[in-house]
Amino acid sequence: MPIGQPTLFPTLDAVMQLVRSLVRDTFAGTGGQQGRIFTNDAAFTLPLLNDGIDWLNRELRNNGVTYPIRDGVVIFQIPPQAVQNDPAFFVSIGFDGYFDSQQMHGTKKLPGDLMQPLVLRQRVSGSNTNFAYMSEAMEGLITAFPQQNFGQWEWRDYQIWLNGSFQTMDLMLRYIAGQLPYSTLPADFSTTIIHIQDCKTALANKMAQLYLERNNGDPGLAAAKEKAADKALDSMAEAYVRQQQTINRRRPSYGGGGSGYGEGEDLGQMGGVVGPY
């Protein structure tokens, strides 16, 4: 039986429908829109949505939640660097596409759930060879002419910046997955996933609270929505932490007079880490 879209990751449409229900704006709007005031394209929708996402991320981190890691995600056929005669130019990949130092390529972009890249690997497109690890620049990218492969990489301004290549390249990503704020509202709310597990109730109540406070609404109702958002977030954090507790972690054994790992010894036989970090 095929597995469909995971139900624990709500769509933006589901969040907005709940928000409108909480603020009593479930009437049909004009032009086929849902709601008369809190519509998808209202001027305040994007700021309130992003403020709610920032609140979720911040509170979950403060509760000890570690977001999941994704690996083996490949961006194929990244074009060569366009400007190849000046080492002052770099290339970058963001959520809106790939900048080749001269123009944007909108189809070559970062996954929407990428919060923090951890490891990058590369290969020449069409080579069917193993991916090679890339080094992360700790104090800014070196300046260099494009080479056969990408050079270093750096996470800056929510983009991956790279020393460019004069070949078409594939890039493999290992990253922390979550939900970043939106720079613009997505075109289709019904297919846009919020990449935070089981967040609909918490996010919708937080947005409802912010909306009521913005409009000087019933302070008792705003306080009730804040309390509901906090309660839902506490439940989310508890569920995340319980998931993390299923990972088997053990410190290395120092018995038998040893003070560290012996060269070539197996970690599992030494009582080392069995599960992933």
C-alpha positions as protocol buffer text, in pm:
chain_id: "A"
residue {
  index: 1
  type: MET
  ca { x: 0 y: 0 z: 0 }
}
residue {
  index: 2
  type: PRO
  ca { x: 157 y: 336 z: -97 }
}
residue {
  index: 3
  type: ILE
  ca { x: 223 y: 587 z: 177 }
}
residue {
  index: 4
  type: GLY
  ca { x: 76 y: 933 z: 121 }
}
residue {
  index: 5
  type: GLN
  ca { x: 172 y: 1270 z: 262 }
}
residue {
  index: 6
  type: PRO
  ca { x: 255 y: 1243 z: 635 }
}
residue {
  index: 7
  type: THR
  ca { x: -41 y: 1381 z: 828 }
}
residue {
  index: 8
  type: LEU
  ca { x: 174 y: 1518 z: 1113 }
}
residue {
  index: 9
  type: PHE
  ca { x: 310 y: 1789 z: 881 }
}
residue {
  index: 10
  type: PRO
  ca { x: 18 y: 2027 z: 821 }
}
residue {
  index: 11
  type: THR
  ca { x: -35 y: 2233 z: 510 }
}
residue {
  index: 12
  type: LEU
  ca { x: -42 y: 2609 z: 528 }
}
residue {
  index: 13
  type: ASP
  ca { x: -404 y: 2594 z: 416 }
}
residue {
  index: 14
  type: ALA
  ca { x: -496 y: 2377 z: 717 }
}
residue {
  index: 15
  type: VAL
  ca { x: -326 y: 2624 z: 953 }
}
residue {
  index: 16
  type: MET
  ca { x: -507 y: 2921 z: 797 }
}
residue {
  index: 17
  type: GLN
  ca { x: -844 y: 2748 z: 811 }
}
residue {
  index: 18
  type: LEU
  ca { x: -797 y: 2689 z: 1183 }
}
residue {
  index: 19
  type: VAL
  ca { x: -682 y: 3048 z: 1239 }
}
residue {
  index: 20
  type: ARG
  ca { x: -995 y: 3183 z: 1070 }
}
residue {
  index: 21
  type: SER
  ca { x: -1210 y: 2954 z: 1282 }
}
residue {
  index: 22
  type: LEU
  ca { x: -1040 y: 3075 z: 1601 }
}
residue {
  index: 23
  type: VAL
  ca { x: -1094 y: 3443 z: 1517 }
}
residue {
  index: 24
  type: ARG
  ca { x: -1449 y: 3382 z: 1386 }
}
residue {
  index: 25
  type: ASP
  ca { x: -1379 y: 3469 z: 1023 }
}
residue {
  index: 26
  type: THR
  ca { x: -1508 y: 3158 z: 848 }
}
residue {
  index: 27
  type: PHE
  ca { x: -1731 y: 3353 z: 608 }
}
residue {
  index: 28
  type: ALA
  ca { x: -1683 y: 3327 z: 234 }
}
residue {
  index: 29
  type: GLY
  ca { x: -1484 y: 3619 z: 103 }
}
residue {
  index: 30
  type: THR
  ca { x: -1471 y: 3788 z: -235 }
}
residue {
  index: 31
  type: GLY
  ca { x: -1308 y: 3639 z: -544 }
}
residue {
  index: 32
  type: GLY
  ca { x: -1334 y: 3284 z: -414 }
}
residue {
  index: 33
  type: GLN
  ca { x: -1120 y: 3357 z: -107 }
}
residue {
  index: 34
  type: GLN
  ca { x: -1182 y: 3209 z: 236 }
}
residue {
  index: 35
  type: GLY
  ca { x: -1250 y: 3465 z: 506 }
}
residue {
  index: 36
  type: ARG
  ca { x: -1346 y: 3831 z: 478 }
}
residue {
  index: 37
  type: ILE
  ca { x: -1063 y: 3982 z: 681 }
}
residue {
  index: 38
  type: PHE
  ca { x: -799 y: 3719 z: 766 }
}
residue {
  index: 39
  type: THR
  ca { x: -750 y: 3613 z: 404 }
}
residue {
  index: 40
  type: ASN
  ca { x: -446 y: 3435 z: 265 }
}
residue {
  index: 41
  type: ASP
  ca { x: -323 y: 3749 z: 91 }
}
residue {
  index: 42
  type: ALA
  ca { x: -406 y: 4002 z: 363 }
}
residue {
  index: 43
  type: ALA
  ca { x: -118 y: 4242 z: 426 }
}
residue {
  index: 44
  type: PHE
  ca { x: -77 y: 4118 z: 784 }
}
residue {
  index: 45
  type: THR
  ca { x: -88 y: 3743 z: 707 }
}
residue {
  index: 46
  type: LEU
  ca { x: 282 y: 3705 z: 617 }
}
residue {
  index: 47
  type: PRO
  ca { x: 415 y: 3899 z: 922 }
}
residue {
  index: 48
  type: LEU
  ca { x: 189 y: 3708 z: 1163 }
}
residue {
  index: 49
  type: LEU
  ca { x: 278 y: 3373 z: 1002 }
}
residue {
  index: 50
  type: ASN
  ca { x: 651 y: 3443 z: 1022 }
}
residue {
  index: 51
  type: ASP
  ca { x: 623 y: 3567 z: 1381 }
}
residue {
  index: 52
  type: GLY
  ca { x: 442 y: 3244 z: 1469 }
}
residue {
  index: 53
  type: ILE
  ca { x: 710 y: 3033 z: 1300 }
}
residue {
  index: 54
  type: ASP
  ca { x: 988 y: 3226 z: 1479 }
}
residue {
  index: 55
  type: TRP
  ca { x: 808 y: 3169 z: 1809 }
}
residue {
  index: 56
  type: LEU
  ca { x: 772 y: 2796 z: 1741 }
}
residue {
  index: 57
  type: ASN
  ca { x: 1138 y: 2751 z: 1649 }
}
residue {
  index: 58
  type: ARG
  ca { x: 1259 y: 2954 z: 1946 }
}
residue {
  index: 59
  type: GLU
  ca { x: 1039 y: 2783 z: 2204 }
}
residue {
  index: 60
  type: LEU
  ca { x: 1113 y: 2433 z: 2074 }
}
residue {
  index: 61
  type: ARG
  ca { x: 1487 y: 2498 z: 2091 }
}
residue {
  index: 62
  type: ASN
  ca { x: 1448 y: 2635 z: 2445 }
}
residue {
  index: 63
  type: ASN
  ca { x: 1268 y: 2312 z: 2536 }
}
residue {
  index: 64
  type: GLY
  ca { x: 1563 y: 2103 z: 2420 }
}
residue {
  index: 65
  type: VAL
  ca { x: 1415 y: 1993 z: 2087 }
}
residue {
  index: 66
  type: THR
  ca { x: 1664 y: 1887 z: 1820 }
}
residue {
  index: 67
  type: TYR
  ca { x: 1525 y: 1898 z: 1469 }
}
residue {
  index: 68
  type: PRO
  ca { x: 1569 y: 1593 z: 1242 }
}
residue {
  index: 69
  type: ILE
  ca { x: 1859 y: 1554 z: 1001 }
}
residue {
  index: 70
  type: ARG
  ca { x: 1813 y: 1478 z: 632 }
}
residue {
  index: 71
  type: ASP
  ca { x: 2091 y: 1331 z: 421 }
}
residue {
  index: 72
  type: GLY
  ca { x: 2149 y: 1234 z: 60 }
}
residue {
  index: 73
  type: VAL
  ca { x: 1939 y: 1517 z: -86 }
}
residue {
  index: 74
  type: VAL
  ca { x: 2088 y: 1599 z: -428 }
}
residue {
  index: 75
  type: ILE
  ca { x: 2059 y: 1910 z: -643 }
}
residue {
  index: 76
  type: PHE
  ca { x: 2146 y: 1785 z: -991 }
}
residue {
  index: 77
  type: GLN
  ca { x: 2305 y: 1966 z: -1287 }
}
residue {
  index: 78
  type: ILE
  ca { x: 2408 y: 2297 z: -1134 }
}
residue {
  index: 79
  type: PRO
  ca { x: 2535 y: 2515 z: -1422 }
}
residue {
  index: 80
  type: PRO
  ca { x: 2896 y: 2639 z: -1439 }
}
residue {
  index: 81
  type: GLN
  ca { x: 2993 y: 2978 z: -1301 }
}
residue {
  index: 82
  type: ALA
  ca { x: 2915 y: 3239 z: -1564 }
}
residue {
  index: 83
  type: VAL
  ca { x: 3188 y: 3493 z: -1484 }
}
residue {
  index: 84
  type: GLN
  ca { x: 3513 y: 3296 z: -1504 }
}
residue {
  index: 85
  type: ASN
  ca { x: 3776 y: 3567 z: -1549 }
}
residue {
  index: 86
  type: ASP
  ca { x: 3746 y: 3743 z: -1213 }
}
residue {
  index: 87
  type: PRO
  ca { x: 3806 y: 3581 z: -870 }
}
residue {
  index: 88
  type: ALA
  ca { x: 3583 y: 3845 z: -707 }
}
residue {
  index: 89
  type: PHE
  ca { x: 3273 y: 3652 z: -818 }
}
residue {
  index: 90
  type: PHE
  ca { x: 3107 y: 3360 z: -638 }
}
residue {
  index: 91
  type: VAL
  ca { x: 2799 y: 3145 z: -692 }
}
residue {
  index: 92
  type: SER
  ca { x: 2516 y: 3078 z: -446 }
}
residue {
  index: 93
  type: ILE
  ca { x: 2216 y: 2850 z: -399 }
}
residue {
  index: 94
  type: GLY
  ca { x: 1917 y: 2981 z: -206 }
}
residue {
  index: 95
  type: PHE
  ca { x: 1548 y: 2907 z: -163 }
}
residue {
  index: 96
  type: ASP
  ca { x: 1468 y: 3109 z: -475 }
}
residue {
  index: 97
  type: GLY
  ca { x: 1725 y: 2946 z: -705 }
}
residue {
  index: 98
  type: TYR
  ca { x: 2091 y: 2929 z: -808 }
}
residue {
  index: 99
  type: PHE
  ca { x: 2289 y: 3243 z: -892 }
}
residue {
  index: 100
  type: ASP
  ca { x: 2569 y: 3160 z: -1138 }
}
residue {
  index: 101
  type: SER
  ca { x: 2742 y: 3499 z: -1078 }
}
residue {
  index: 102
  type: GLN
  ca { x: 2538 y: 3655 z: -1357 }
}
residue {
  index: 103
  type: GLN
  ca { x: 2179 y: 3524 z: -1360 }
}
residue {
  index: 104
  type: MET
  ca { x: 1934 y: 3320 z: -1156 }
}
residue {
  index: 105
  type: HIS
  ca { x: 1828 y: 2961 z: -1231 }
}
residue {
  index: 106
  type: GLY
  ca { x: 1497 y: 2920 z: -1047 }
}
residue {
  index: 107
  type: THR
  ca { x: 1475 y: 2540 z: -1065 }
}
residue {
  index: 108
  type: LYS
  ca { x: 1807 y: 2481 z: -885 }
}
residue {
  index: 109
  type: LYS
  ca { x: 1718 y: 2572 z: -527 }
}
residue {
  index: 110
  type: LEU
  ca { x: 1749 y: 2458 z: -168 }
}
residue {
  index: 111
  type: PRO
  ca { x: 1488 y: 2226 z: -11 }
}
residue {
  index: 112
  type: GLY
  ca { x: 1215 y: 2423 z: 161 }
}
residue {
  index: 113
  type: ASP
  ca { x: 1276 y: 2250 z: 497 }
}
residue {
  index: 114
  type: LEU
  ca { x: 1651 y: 2325 z: 515 }
}
residue {
  index: 115
  type: MET
  ca { x: 1733 y: 2516 z: 835 }
}
residue {
  index: 116
  type: GLN
  ca { x: 2108 y: 2457 z: 860 }
}
residue {
  index: 117
  type: PRO
  ca { x: 2342 y: 2276 z: 616 }
}
residue {
  index: 118
  type: LEU
  ca { x: 2584 y: 2041 z: 789 }
}
residue {
  index: 119
  type: VAL
  ca { x: 2781 y: 1857 z: 518 }
}
residue {
  index: 120
  type: LEU
  ca { x: 2814 y: 1916 z: 144 }
}
residue {
  index: 121
  type: ARG
  ca { x: 2945 y: 1666 z: -113 }
}
residue {
  index: 122
  type: GLN
  ca { x: 2998 y: 1711 z: -486 }
}
residue {
  index: 123
  type: ARG
  ca { x: 3063 y: 1539 z: -816 }
}
residue {
  index: 124
  type: VAL
  ca { x: 3065 y: 1625 z: -1185 }
}
residue {
  index: 125
  type: SER
  ca { x: 2717 y: 1580 z: -1336 }
}
residue {
  index: 126
  type: GLY
  ca { x: 2678 y: 1266 z: -1543 }
}
residue {
  index: 127
  type: SER
  ca { x: 2999 y: 1109 z: -1410 }
}
residue {
  index: 128
  type: ASN
  ca { x: 2819 y: 849 z: -1191 }
}
residue {
  index: 129
  type: THR
  ca { x: 3114 y: 867 z: -951 }
}
residue {
  index: 130
  type: ASN
  ca { x: 3115 y: 887 z: -572 }
}
residue {
  index: 131
  type: PHE
  ca { x: 3044 y: 1225 z: -414 }
}
residue {
  index: 132
  type: ALA
  ca { x: 3349 y: 1394 z: -259 }
}
residue {
  index: 133
  type: TYR
  ca { x: 3329 y: 1587 z: 68 }
}
residue {
  index: 134
  type: MET
  ca { x: 3370 y: 1965 z: 57 }
}
residue {
  index: 135
  type: SER
  ca { x: 3532 y: 2187 z: 318 }
}
residue {
  index: 136
  type: GLU
  ca { x: 3335 y: 2461 z: 492 }
}
residue {
  index: 137
  type: ALA
  ca { x: 3493 y: 2807 z: 499 }
}
residue {
  index: 138
  type: MET
  ca { x: 3533 y: 2920 z: 858 }
}
residue {
  index: 139
  type: GLU
  ca { x: 3631 y: 3282 z: 790 }
}
residue {
  index: 140
  type: GLY
  ca { x: 3484 y: 3352 z: 448 }
}
residue {
  index: 141
  type: LEU
  ca { x: 3541 y: 3197 z: 107 }
}
residue {
  index: 142
  type: ILE
  ca { x: 3882 y: 3221 z: -52 }
}
residue {
  index: 143
  type: THR
  ca { x: 3899 y: 3423 z: -373 }
}
residue {
  index: 144
  type: ALA
  ca { x: 3984 y: 3205 z: -670 }
}
residue {
  index: 145
  type: PHE
  ca { x: 3909 y: 3149 z: -1036 }
}
residue {
  index: 146
  type: PRO
  ca { x: 3658 y: 2870 z: -1110 }
}
residue {
  index: 147
  type: GLN
  ca { x: 3813 y: 2523 z: -1100 }
}
residue {
  index: 148
  type: GLN
  ca { x: 3706 y: 2176 z: -1217 }
}
residue {
  index: 149
  type: ASN
  ca { x: 3499 y: 2131 z: -898 }
}
residue {
  index: 150
  type: PHE
  ca { x: 3341 y: 2359 z: -642 }
}
residue {
  index: 151
  type: GLY
  ca { x: 3586 y: 2492 z: -386 }
}
residue {
  index: 152
  type: GLN
  ca { x: 3474 y: 2578 z: -33 }
}
residue {
  index: 153
  type: TRP
  ca { x: 3121 y: 2650 z: 86 }
}
residue {
  index: 154
  type: GLU
  ca { x: 2973 y: 2893 z: 338 }
}
residue {
  index: 155
  type: TRP
  ca { x: 2623 y: 2933 z: 488 }
}
residue {
  index: 156
  type: ARG
  ca { x: 2545 y: 3304 z: 468 }
}
residue {
  index: 157
  type: ASP
  ca { x: 2221 y: 3506 z: 443 }
}
residue {
  index: 158
  type: TYR
  ca { x: 2018 y: 3182 z: 420 }
}
residue {
  index: 159
  type: GLN
  ca { x: 2212 y: 3079 z: 110 }
}
residue {
  index: 160
  type: ILE
  ca { x: 2496 y: 2837 z: 38 }
}
residue {
  index: 161
  type: TRP
  ca { x: 2780 y: 3036 z: -119 }
}
residue {
  index: 162
  type: LEU
  ca { x: 3045 y: 2850 z: -319 }
}
residue {
  index: 163
  type: ASN
  ca { x: 3364 y: 2893 z: -512 }
}
residue {
  index: 164
  type: GLY
  ca { x: 3231 y: 2822 z: -859 }
}
residue {
  index: 165
  type: SER
  ca { x: 3319 y: 2550 z: -1109 }
}
residue {
  index: 166
  type: PHE
  ca { x: 3355 y: 2564 z: -1486 }
}
residue {
  index: 167
  type: GLN
  ca { x: 3176 y: 2228 z: -1508 }
}
residue {
  index: 168
  type: THR
  ca { x: 2813 y: 2127 z: -1448 }
}
residue {
  index: 169
  type: MET
  ca { x: 2798 y: 1982 z: -1098 }
}
residue {
  index: 170
  type: ASP
  ca { x: 2578 y: 1775 z: -865 }
}
residue {
  index: 171
  type: LEU
  ca { x: 2558 y: 1877 z: -497 }
}
residue {
  index: 172
  type: MET
  ca { x: 2456 y: 1640 z: -215 }
}
residue {
  index: 173
  type: LEU
  ca { x: 2328 y: 1792 z: 111 }
}
residue {
  index: 174
  type: ARG
  ca { x: 2313 y: 1679 z: 472 }
}
residue {
  index: 175
  type: TYR
  ca { x: 2114 y: 1930 z: 676 }
}
residue {
  index: 176
  type: ILE
  ca { x: 1897 y: 2005 z: 977 }
}
residue {
  index: 177
  type: ALA
  ca { x: 1534 y: 2010 z: 864 }
}
residue {
  index: 178
  type: GLY
  ca { x: 1272 y: 2246 z: 1000 }
}
residue {
  index: 179
  type: GLN
  ca { x: 1080 y: 2553 z: 890 }
}
residue {
  index: 180
  type: LEU
  ca { x: 1229 y: 2890 z: 801 }
}
residue {
  index: 181
  type: PRO
  ca { x: 1021 y: 3209 z: 779 }
}
residue {
  index: 182
  type: TYR
  ca { x: 881 y: 3292 z: 434 }
}
residue {
  index: 183
  type: SER
  ca { x: 1017 y: 3582 z: 230 }
}
residue {
  index: 184
  type: THR
  ca { x: 692 y: 3588 z: 30 }
}
residue {
  index: 185
  type: LEU
  ca { x: 363 y: 3404 z: 67 }
}
residue {
  index: 186
  type: PRO
  ca { x: 353 y: 3072 z: -124 }
}
residue {
  index: 187
  type: ALA
  ca { x: 135 y: 3063 z: -433 }
}
residue {
  index: 188
  type: ASP
  ca { x: -58 y: 2752 z: -326 }
}
residue {
  index: 189
  type: PHE
  ca { x: -142 y: 2715 z: 44 }
}
residue {
  index: 190
  type: SER
  ca { x: -299 y: 2371 z: -9 }
}
residue {
  index: 191
  type: THR
  ca { x: 30 y: 2213 z: -122 }
}
residue {
  index: 192
  type: THR
  ca { x: 271 y: 2409 z: 99 }
}
residue {
  index: 193
  type: ILE
  ca { x: 387 y: 2199 z: 394 }
}
residue {
  index: 194
  type: ILE
  ca { x: 486 y: 2346 z: 730 }
}
residue {
  index: 195
  type: HIS
  ca { x: 797 y: 2144 z: 812 }
}
residue {
  index: 196
  type: ILE
  ca { x: 738 y: 2122 z: 1187 }
}
residue {
  index: 197
  type: GLN
  ca { x: 572 y: 1806 z: 1311 }
}
residue {
  index: 198
  type: ASP
  ca { x: 219 y: 1842 z: 1455 }
}
residue {
  index: 199
  type: CYS
  ca { x: 240 y: 2222 z: 1471 }
}
residue {
  index: 200
  type: LYS
  ca { x: -107 y: 2321 z: 1342 }
}
residue {
  index: 201
  type: THR
  ca { x: -272 y: 2386 z: 1678 }
}
residue {
  index: 202
  type: ALA
  ca { x: 20 y: 2575 z: 1830 }
}
residue {
  index: 203
  type: LEU
  ca { x: 89 y: 2789 z: 1521 }
}
residue {
  index: 204
  type: ALA
  ca { x: -278 y: 2870 z: 1453 }
}
residue {
  index: 205
  type: ASN
  ca { x: -346 y: 2974 z: 1815 }
}
residue {
  index: 206
  type: LYS
  ca { x: -31 y: 3190 z: 1823 }
}
residue {
  index: 207
  type: MET
  ca { x: -137 y: 3363 z: 1498 }
}
residue {
  index: 208
  type: ALA
  ca { x: -488 y: 3412 z: 1637 }
}
residue {
  index: 209
  type: GLN
  ca { x: -343 y: 3566 z: 1954 }
}
residue {
  index: 210
  type: LEU
  ca { x: -123 y: 3804 z: 1753 }
}
residue {
  index: 211
  type: TYR
  ca { x: -418 y: 3899 z: 1529 }
}
residue {
  index: 212
  type: LEU
  ca { x: -646 y: 3976 z: 1823 }
}
residue {
  index: 213
  type: GLU
  ca { x: -379 y: 4186 z: 1994 }
}
residue {
  index: 214
  type: ARG
  ca { x: -311 y: 4370 z: 1667 }
}
residue {
  index: 215
  type: ASN
  ca { x: -679 y: 4465 z: 1635 }
}
residue {
  index: 216
  type: ASN
  ca { x: -729 y: 4546 z: 2006 }
}
residue {
  index: 217
  type: GLY
  ca { x: -970 y: 4256 z: 2029 }
}
residue {
  index: 218
  type: ASP
  ca { x: -1111 y: 4086 z: 2336 }
}
residue {
  index: 219
  type: PRO
  ca { x: -812 y: 4064 z: 2577 }
}
residue {
  index: 220
  type: GLY
  ca { x: -963 y: 3759 z: 2745 }
}
residue {
  index: 221
  type: LEU
  ca { x: -989 y: 3578 z: 2412 }
}
residue {
  index: 222
  type: ALA
  ca { x: -632 y: 3676 z: 2317 }
}
residue {
  index: 223
  type: ALA
  ca { x: -506 y: 3542 z: 2651 }
}
residue {
  index: 224
  type: ALA
  ca { x: -698 y: 3219 z: 2594 }
}
residue {
  index: 225
  type: LYS
  ca { x: -535 y: 3173 z: 2252 }
}
residue {
  index: 226
  type: GLU
  ca { x: -191 y: 3239 z: 2401 }
}
residue {
  index: 227
  type: LYS
  ca { x: -256 y: 2976 z: 2668 }
}
residue {
  index: 228
  type: ALA
  ca { x: -377 y: 2727 z: 2406 }
}
residue {
  index: 229
  type: ALA
  ca { x: -67 y: 2792 z: 2193 }
}
residue {
  index: 230
  type: ASP
  ca { x: 165 y: 2738 z: 2491 }
}
residue {
  index: 231
  type: LYS
  ca { x: -15 y: 2417 z: 2590 }
}
residue {
  index: 232
  type: ALA
  ca { x: 6 y: 2278 z: 2235 }
}
residue {
  index: 233
  type: LEU
  ca { x: 375 y: 2368 z: 2214 }
}
residue {
  index: 234
  type: ASP
  ca { x: 448 y: 2193 z: 2543 }
}
residue {
  index: 235
  type: SER
  ca { x: 288 y: 1877 z: 2403 }
}
residue {
  index: 236
  type: MET
  ca { x: 492 y: 1909 z: 2084 }
}
residue {
  index: 237
  type: ALA
  ca { x: 817 y: 1948 z: 2278 }
}
residue {
  index: 238
  type: GLU
  ca { x: 737 y: 1644 z: 2493 }
}
residue {
  index: 239
  type: ALA
  ca { x: 673 y: 1434 z: 2181 }
}
residue {
  index: 240
  type: TYR
  ca { x: 999 y: 1545 z: 2018 }
}
residue {
  index: 241
  type: VAL
  ca { x: 1202 y: 1471 z: 2331 }
}
residue {
  index: 242
  type: ARG
  ca { x: 1047 y: 1127 z: 2365 }
}
residue {
  index: 243
  type: GLN
  ca { x: 1146 y: 1049 z: 2005 }
}
residue {
  index: 244
  type: GLN
  ca { x: 1505 y: 1152 z: 2079 }
}
residue {
  index: 245
  type: GLN
  ca { x: 1514 y: 927 z: 2386 }
}
residue {
  index: 246
  type: THR
  ca { x: 1474 y: 622 z: 2161 }
}
residue {
  index: 247
  type: ILE
  ca { x: 1828 y: 681 z: 2027 }
}
residue {
  index: 248
  type: ASN
  ca { x: 2073 y: 457 z: 2214 }
}
residue {
  index: 249
  type: ARG
  ca { x: 2364 y: 668 z: 2340 }
}
residue {
  index: 250
  type: ARG
  ca { x: 2637 y: 534 z: 2568 }
}
residue {
  index: 251
  type: ARG
  ca { x: 2967 y: 684 z: 2670 }
}
residue {
  index: 252
  type: PRO
  ca { x: 3284 y: 493 z: 2577 }
}
residue {
  index: 253
  type: SER
  ca { x: 3394 y: 229 z: 2827 }
}
residue {
  index: 254
  type: TYR
  ca { x: 3718 y: 303 z: 3007 }
}
residue {
  index: 255
  type: GLY
  ca { x: 3748 y: -38 z: 3173 }
}
residue {
  index: 256
  type: GLY
  ca { x: 4049 y: -264 z: 3135 }
}
residue {
  index: 257
  type: GLY
  ca { x: 4302 y: 12 z: 3180 }
}
residue {
  index: 258
  type: GLY
  ca { x: 4226 y: 180 z: 2851 }
}
residue {
  index: 259
  type: SER
  ca { x: 4198 y: 555 z: 2829 }
}
residue {
  index: 260
  type: GLY
  ca { x: 4063 y: 590 z: 2477 }
}
residue {
  index: 261
  type: TYR
  ca { x: 3979 y: 413 z: 2155 }
}
residue {
  index: 262
  type: GLY
  ca { x: 4243 y: 174 z: 2035 }
}
residue {
  index: 263
  type: GLU
  ca { x: 4354 y: 204 z: 1674 }
}
residue {
  index: 264
  type: GLY
  ca { x: 4137 y: -9 z: 1450 }
}
residue {
  index: 265
  type: GLU
  ca { x: 3912 y: -132 z: 1734 }
}
residue {
  index: 266
  type: ASP
  ca { x: 3538 y: -165 z: 1684 }
}
residue {
  index: 267
  type: LEU
  ca { x: 3328 y: 92 z: 1868 }
}
residue {
  index: 268
  type: GLY
  ca { x: 3042 y: -150 z: 1926 }
}
residue {
  index: 269
  type: GLN
  ca { x: 3271 y: -399 z: 2106 }
}
residue {
  index: 270
  type: MET
  ca { x: 3412 y: -122 z: 2321 }
}
residue {
  index: 271
  type: GLY
  ca { x: 3076 y: 5 z: 2451 }
}
residue {
  index: 272
  type: GLY
  ca { x: 3094 y: 314 z: 2234 }
}
residue {
  index: 273
  type: VAL
  ca { x: 2814 y: 496 z: 2064 }
}
residue {
  index: 274
  type: VAL
  ca { x: 2566 y: 251 z: 1912 }
}
residue {
  index: 275
  type: GLY
  ca { x: 2312 y: 495 z: 1772 }
}
residue {
  index: 276
  type: PRO
  ca { x: 2371 y: 808 z: 1565 }
}
residue {
  index: 277
  type: TYR
  ca { x: 2464 y: 1135 z: 1730 }
}
